[in-house]
Amino acid sequence: MDLKQLGLRIKDLRKKRKLTQDELSEAAEMNGKHLGEVERGLINISIQNLDKIAQSLGVPLLTLLDVDHQKSKEELSREIESMVHSSSYEQAQLIHRVVSDIVS
């Protein structure tokens, strides 16, 4: 699992529980800046801190690590947006055409 995917999963679960980063970091006994970097996939996280996050979110640790989980619409949207932002102009045009064809 890559760090961005893990971070997005944590962020998605946090938002579904209507928690701020500060609230989750406090519940997980973590530094808020550290949690923000984890959610953005910028840094690695220890299994102990990951377990604290899972407990604070009320989910089993495996829920955070499950690479085959059903992605939410929000997760899919963020991933697509990230792909578009990192693509060339020509690739973005192609993505736009494909998506337009699908939703039309």
N, C-alpha and C positions, 0 to 999 in steps of 0.2 A: 504494500500500500504506500502511495506517496504522501508526503506531508501535507500537500495542498488538499487532497481528498479527505484526509483525516481532519484537518482544520475546518473544512466546509461542513463535515458531518457534525462536529462539535458545535459550530455556529448555528447550524440548522436546528439541532436539538435544543440549544439554548433559547433560540427565538421562539420555537414552538411552546416552550415553557414560560415564555414572556419574562425572561431574565435578562438583565443587562450584563455586560462583561464584568463590571464591578461586583454585581451580586454573585455571579458564578465564581469569580476568583476568590471572593471572601468565603463562600461556602466550601470551596475546594482548598482553602488555605494556601492560595497561590498569589503571587504578585500579578496585579492586573495587566501590567505591560507584558509580562511573560505570556499570559493567556492570550492577549491580543496577537502576539507574534506566532503563537501556536495556531490560532484560528486562521491566520493568513498564510500558514504553511512555511514560515520563514525559518523556524528552528525545530529541532527535534525535541521530544519530550520523554521523560523517564516513565517507565511503566507504573511507578508509584503515583506520580502526578496524574497520569492518564486514568488510573483507578479512582483517584479522588474526584476527578471530573465526572467520571461515570456515576459514582455514588451520588454526587451532588445533583446530577441530572436525573437520578432515579432509574438508570438503565444498567443492565449488565455490561461489564467491560467488553465482552465480545460484540456488543451492539456497535461500539465505536470501531472495533477492528474488523468487522464483517465487510469484506470487499464486495460481496454479492448482494448487499442490502438493496431494497427498492428505493431508488432515489426519488426525492420529492421534486415537484415541479420547480420549486425555488432553486434546488441544487442544480437541476438540469439547466435552468435559465442562466445561473451564474457561470456554469461551465461553458455554455455556448457563448456567453458574453466574453469570457476570458479568451476563448478561441478566436473570436472575431477581433478583439483588441490586439492579439499577438500575430494576426495574419497580415499579409500584404494587401494592398488596395485591390488587386486583381482577385485574390482569394476571398476577400470580403464581398466583392461583387458576386462571385460564384455562390458563396453561402447565401447571400440575399436571394438570388434567383431560385436556388433549391428550396429554401424555406417558403418563398412566395408561391412556388408551384404546389407545395404540400398543403398550405393553408388556404389556397384559392379554391 
